[in-house]
């Protein structure tokens, strides 16, 4: 039995209470992001974007990924990532090269300098995550937050 148009759930705008939750979520997430970014830059000398690129590469086989895969992992547009990788390359943190003879793609590799920078910045990053985020919650609240963010991620993944 197929669902008719009249039986379909009605699409409606969020009500005032729902909008208040949404606004609090967006404003708080942005404040957490700004606070972490600023403190991370001060303590480690690298940007959160640098750290995210190096994290993706450090977890990859041979510390190398296609640039398109790095963009996907980070949720960045390829052009934004390309400019960022160029700046990281100028500082010796990464290298760009061809992908197994395929001229259409570029591989990004973490250099030894990049690997050392990543390792030395990881402790500061983890301390900041604890101070800014984890310490704001009880263990029970963290478990609830995990369940909520997992539900949101599942909803987003199934909405494609």
C-alpha positions in Angstrom: 0.0 0.0 0.0 1.6 3.2 -1.1 1.4 6.5 0.8 -0.7 9.2 -0.8 0.1 12.8 -0.8 -2.5 13.4 1.9 -0.9 10.8 4.1 2.6 12.2 3.9 4.0 14.0 7.0 3.4 17.7 6.7 6.4 19.9 6.2 6.3 22.8 8.5 8.6 25.5 9.7 10.2 25.1 13.2 8.2 26.6 16.0 9.6 29.2 18.5 10.9 26.6 20.9 12.6 24.6 18.1 14.2 27.7 16.7 15.5 28.6 20.1 17.2 25.2 20.4 18.6 25.6 16.9 20.0 29.1 17.5 21.6 28.0 20.8 23.2 25.0 19.1 24.6 27.1 16.2 25.8 30.0 18.3 27.4 27.6 20.9 29.1 25.4 18.2 30.5 28.5 16.6 31.8 29.8 19.9 33.5 26.4 20.7 35.0 26.4 17.2 36.4 30.0 17.6 37.7 29.4 21.1 39.5 26.2 20.1 40.9 27.8 16.9 42.3 30.8 18.7 43.8 28.8 21.6 45.2 26.2 19.3 46.9 28.7 17.1 48.4 30.3 20.2 49.7 27.1 21.7 50.9 25.2 18.7 51.5 27.8 16.0 49.4 25.9 13.4 45.8 26.4 12.4 43.0 23.9 13.0 42.9 23.4 9.2 46.6 22.5 9.3 45.9 20.0 12.1 43.0 18.5 10.3 45.0 17.9 7.1 47.9 16.4 9.1 45.5 14.2 11.1 43.9 12.8 7.9 47.4 12.2 6.5 48.8 10.7 9.7 46.0 8.1 9.7 46.4 7.2 6.0 48.6 4.3 4.7 52.0 5.7 3.9 50.8 9.1 5.3 49.5 9.9 1.8 46.0 10.5 0.4 44.6 11.8 -2.8 43.8 15.5 -2.4 40.2 14.8 -3.2 40.0 12.3 -0.3 41.5 14.9 2.1 38.8 17.4 1.0 36.1 14.8 1.6 37.4 13.9 5.0 37.6 17.5 6.0 34.3 18.6 4.3 36.1 21.3 2.4 35.7 22.3 -1.2 38.7 21.1 -3.4 39.7 24.7 -4.3 39.8 25.7 -0.6 41.9 22.7 0.2 44.2 23.3 -2.8 45.1 26.8 -1.5 45.6 25.5 2.0 47.8 22.6 0.9 49.9 25.0 -1.1 50.5 27.1 2.0 51.4 24.0 4.0 53.7 22.9 1.3 55.5 26.2 1.5 56.2 25.6 5.2 57.4 22.0 4.5 54.6 20.3 6.3 53.3 18.4 3.2 54.3 17.4 -0.3 52.1 17.2 -3.4 52.8 14.8 -6.2 51.1 12.7 -8.9 49.0 9.7 -8.0 50.6 6.6 -9.4 51.2 8.2 -12.8 47.7 9.6 -13.0 48.1 13.2 -14.1 44.5 14.0 -13.2 44.9 13.6 -9.4 47.3 14.8 -6.8 48.6 13.0 -3.8 49.3 14.8 -0.6 51.9 13.3 1.7 52.9 14.3 5.3 56.6 15.2 5.5 58.8 14.3 8.4 58.6 18.0 9.5 54.8 17.7 9.2 54.7 14.5 11.2 56.9 16.1 14.0 54.7 19.2 14.0 51.6 17.1 14.2 52.9 15.0 17.1 54.1 18.1 19.0 50.7 19.9 18.5 48.5 16.9 19.4 49.0 17.2 23.2 48.1 20.8 23.1 45.1 20.1 20.9 43.8 17.3 23.2 44.3 19.5 26.3 42.2 22.3 24.7 39.5 19.9 23.7 39.3 18.8 27.3 39.3 22.3 28.7 36.9 23.9 26.3 34.5 20.9 25.6 34.8 17.8 27.7 35.1 19.6 31.1 31.8 21.4 30.5 29.9 18.2 30.9 29.3 15.3 33.4 30.0 11.8 32.0 26.2 11.3 31.8 25.8 14.5 29.8 28.6 13.5 27.4 26.9 10.2 26.9 23.6 12.0 26.1 25.5 14.4 23.8 27.0 11.5 22.0 23.6 9.9 21.5 22.2 13.2 20.2 25.0 13.9 17.8 25.0 10.3 16.5 21.2 10.7 15.8 21.9 13.9 14.0 24.7 12.4 11.9 22.5 9.4 11.1 19.7 11.7 10.0 22.1 13.7 7.8 23.6 10.5 6.3 20.2 9.1 5.4 18.9 12.4 4.0 21.2 12.3 1.0 
